[in-house]
Amino acid sequence: MLKDKTILIGISAGIAAYKICELVRMYKRAGAKVRVMMTPNSLHLVTKLTLESLSQNEVFVENFDIKEYKPEHISLCDEADIMVLAPATANTISKIANGICDNLLTSTVCAFNKPIIIAPAMNTNMWNNKFVQENLQKLADNNYHICNPECGFLACGTEGVGRLCELDTIYNKTVEILNENKKLAGKKIVISAGGTVEKIDPVRYISNFSSGKMGVALADAAYQMGAEVTLVSTFEAKKPYKVTKLQSAIEMEKEISQYNNNVDCIIMAAAVADYRVKDYSEQKMKKTSDDEIEIKLVKNPDILKKISAESNTTKIVGFCAESENLLENAKIKIKNKGCDYLIANDISRKDIGFSSDENEVYILDNNCNIEHFEKDSKINIAHKILEKIFE
Ligand SMILES: Cc1cc2nc3c(=O)[nH]c(=O)nc-3n(C[C@H](O)[C@H](O)[C@H](O)COP(=O)(O)O)c2cc1C
């Protein structure tokens, strides 16, 4: 189940630390590569040598014990697919929820941008402590996966909530998350991004303020979920998947059309100019004595409408950016374009959309059913959009 996966286990100084020896074995049995990191305090409760023997790997504790000129908290982040913090003490939970990086484990959590599972374990009164609960909630609200402790007999001799959850729960959560991330394995997805560039002459052009960030977030999310991704963008992007750079709406129409009915989904996140310059000047236009000049524009092809009409097997997804009457306009637009889904966002808001790293969108299907995705990072919104399209 976990073949080719690297799991980074973080152990903090809870009495349940000894149980993690068995968790290491479970992951190893499933074919995973296991790396272990411990807080200095946890060394009082379980030995480094035990975990090194079980994981068959060096165990890391010290922040400044740097090998090969690369700090461990960065190199282990690169290597691991998921981080599992178990047991998570009240102390470590509270530190990471507040961005504190005072040892190797907390620094690593701070730098880790892939899924993190947190399995708290502590005395019942510590568990019920208002600040511990607030800090844990903060982590839950920010996409950390919490495996809540269970009720039972505790090492401190009392009965109550605080016991580390069953190792099976942590193990199953790990498998679920790693497989969930590959939900789109075998799917081919093409995503367009950026504002098209409509040239006037060799040095001038008409374009728009689209940053392409939402399209890139969708491409990144689809790639993380295991899809074969092609990004068709109006800007350079260095990505682990195929990127085709082009400029104009005409070029985009040609490029995108060839994928129609050959891939599972096309997402048109690019801001395609409605008009292009009618007569492109091969030579740089000279300044004249006239106070006004006229440049004639002609309509560009409506790529979304065209591919929607021509698609038999490819799901077509469009975007609409509106500055007023968002949902009314979106409902009219999805009918007019004939696409399967339309993502509507409000560009009148300064805190989301254009150039921002965050977005808040509505997704409409072709029966005008509407789902709202609240303000979140573009990458999280992208994951939600893909989940919805392929649900
Ligand atoms: C024997 C013993 C057991 C402990 N068990 C726990 C525990 O289960 N959960 C917890 O949050 N703290 C527990 N503590 C307290 C933590 O070890 C303490 O808060 C420590 O500072 C945590 O350090 P760390 O989070 O950097 O690993 C225990 C302390 C001792 C001495």
Ligand as a Chemical Component Dictionary entry (heavy atoms), coordinates in Angstrom:
data_LIG
# 
_chem_comp.id                   LIG 
_chem_comp.type                 NON-POLYMER 
_chem_comp.pdbx_formal_charge   0 
_chem_comp.three_letter_code    LIG 
# 
loop_
_chem_comp_atom.comp_id 
_chem_comp_atom.atom_id 
_chem_comp_atom.alt_atom_id 
_chem_comp_atom.type_symbol 
_chem_comp_atom.charge 
_chem_comp_atom.model_Cartn_x 
_chem_comp_atom.model_Cartn_y 
_chem_comp_atom.model_Cartn_z 
_chem_comp_atom.pdbx_ordinal 
LIG C1  C1  C 0 7.258 10.863 32.003 1  
LIG C2  C2  C 0 6.658 11.998 31.269 2  
LIG C3  C3  C 0 5.623 11.774 30.413 3  
LIG C4  C4  C 0 5.031 12.830 29.701 4  
LIG N1  N1  N 0 3.991 12.567 28.876 5  
LIG C5  C5  C 0 3.435 13.564 28.192 6  
LIG C6  C6  C 0 2.371 13.312 27.295 7  
LIG O1  O1  O 0 1.930 12.188 27.127 8  
LIG N2  N2  N 0 1.859 14.357 26.602 9  
LIG C7  C7  C 0 2.323 15.633 26.764 10 
LIG O2  O2  O 0 1.804 16.536 26.098 11 
LIG N3  N3  N 0 3.330 15.889 27.597 12 
LIG C8  C8  C 0 3.895 14.909 28.327 13 
LIG N4  N4  N 0 4.932 15.166 29.179 14 
LIG C9  C9  C 0 5.439 16.544 29.272 15 
LIG C10 C10 C 0 6.369 16.859 28.108 16 
LIG O3  O3  O 0 7.412 15.903 28.050 17 
LIG C11 C11 C 0 6.924 18.264 28.221 18 
LIG O4  O4  O 0 5.903 19.198 28.058 19 
LIG C12 C12 C 0 8.040 18.499 27.258 20 
LIG O5  O5  O 0 8.469 19.841 27.406 21 
LIG C13 C13 C 0 7.610 18.280 25.837 22 
LIG O6  O6  O 0 8.703 18.472 24.973 23 
LIG P1  P1  P 0 8.598 18.314 23.406 24 
LIG O7  O7  O 0 7.241 18.748 23.000 25 
LIG O8  O8  O 0 9.663 19.221 22.856 26 
LIG O9  O9  O 0 8.904 16.908 23.057 27 
LIG C14 C14 C 0 5.520 14.132 29.875 28 
LIG C15 C15 C 0 6.590 14.352 30.741 29 
LIG C16 C16 C 0 7.156 13.303 31.440 30 
LIG C17 C17 C 0 8.300 13.568 32.378 31 
# 
loop_
_chem_comp_bond.comp_id 
_chem_comp_bond.atom_id_1 
_chem_comp_bond.atom_id_2 
_chem_comp_bond.value_order 
_chem_comp_bond.pdbx_ordinal 
LIG C1  C2  SING 1  
LIG C2  C3  SING 2  
LIG C2  C16 DOUB 3  
LIG C3  C4  DOUB 4  
LIG C4  N1  SING 5  
LIG C4  C14 SING 6  
LIG N1  C5  DOUB 7  
LIG C5  C6  SING 8  
LIG C5  C8  SING 9  
LIG C6  O1  DOUB 10 
LIG C6  N2  SING 11 
LIG N2  C7  SING 12 
LIG C7  O2  DOUB 13 
LIG C7  N3  SING 14 
LIG N3  C8  DOUB 15 
LIG C8  N4  SING 16 
LIG N4  C9  SING 17 
LIG N4  C14 SING 18 
LIG C9  C10 SING 19 
LIG C10 O3  SING 20 
LIG C10 C11 SING 21 
LIG C11 O4  SING 22 
LIG C11 C12 SING 23 
LIG C12 O5  SING 24 
LIG C12 C13 SING 25 
LIG C13 O6  SING 26 
LIG O6  P1  SING 27 
LIG P1  O7  DOUB 28 
LIG P1  O8  SING 29 
LIG P1  O9  SING 30 
LIG C14 C15 DOUB 31 
LIG C15 C16 SING 32 
LIG C16 C17 SING 33 
# 
